[in-house]
Each structure stands twice: as C-alpha cells, then as structure tokens.
Amino acid sequence: MTTPQHCPGYEQFKHLQSFSCACPKCGEKKEIFSDEFDRTHRCSACGEEIDFTQCTLEGGA
C-alpha cells in the first residue's frame, strides 16, 4: 500500500483561484473562489449583493 501524494479531491480543486471582493455599500471584503461564480454572494456585514466586476485576483488556492 502506498501513501497518497495529495488529499482526496486535490485534482478537482488544484486550479482554483481566490478573489477578494469589496462590498459596494460598506467596503467589507469577502473572499470568493473561482468555482463559486455561479452563486449569488452577499456581504456578511450589511447584506448587499457583491458585484463580481469589482473583484481582484489575490492568488491561487
């Protein structure tokens, strides 16, 4: 038996990217991953919907 080189699911998620998005209303930052763009995201501070066109690439996950 051999020890796996990576955690289960590694291949599925190794190309994810992390984006930092600021709330248009209050400026609170929220981290969103590239596989979550098909979902609506709301600010945890004020509840405003976050606009993905305002996101900036932070790095790989």
N, C-alpha and C positions, 0 to 999 in steps of 0.2 A: 504494500500500500504506500502511496506517495502523498506527501503533503501538498495541498493546493497552493499555487503561487499567489492567488488573489482571493478575496472574499467572494462568496456567491453573488452573482449579479454584476460583477465588475465589468464584464464586456459590454453589458447593456448600458451602463452609466459612465464609462470612461471618457466620453466625449462631451459631457455636459459642460455648459458654461454658466457662470454666475453673473447676474446683472444686478446692479444697485439702482433702485428707482426711488425718486423723491416724490412724496405726495404733493400734488399741485395746490392743495389747500393749506396744509400746515408745515410741509417740508420734511416730515418724518421719513426716514429711509427704510426701505424694505428690500430684502434680498429675494430675487426671483431666479429660478433656474430655467435654462433654455427648454426643458421639456414641459414647462408649466405655462407656456404662452397661450395655450388653448383655453385657459381658465380665466375667469374674472378675478382680479385681486383688489382688495380694499385695504386702506390704511388702518392699521391696528389702533392708531391714536384717535382719528376723527371719523373714520368710516367712509371717506371719499374714495371713489374708484381711481386706481392708479393708471395713468396713461403710459403705455409701453414705448411710445415715441420719445419719451423723456429719459429712458434707461441708458446707462452706460456700462460697458463691459468691464468687469472687475478682475476676472481671472478664471482659470479652469477649476473644475471641482473634482 
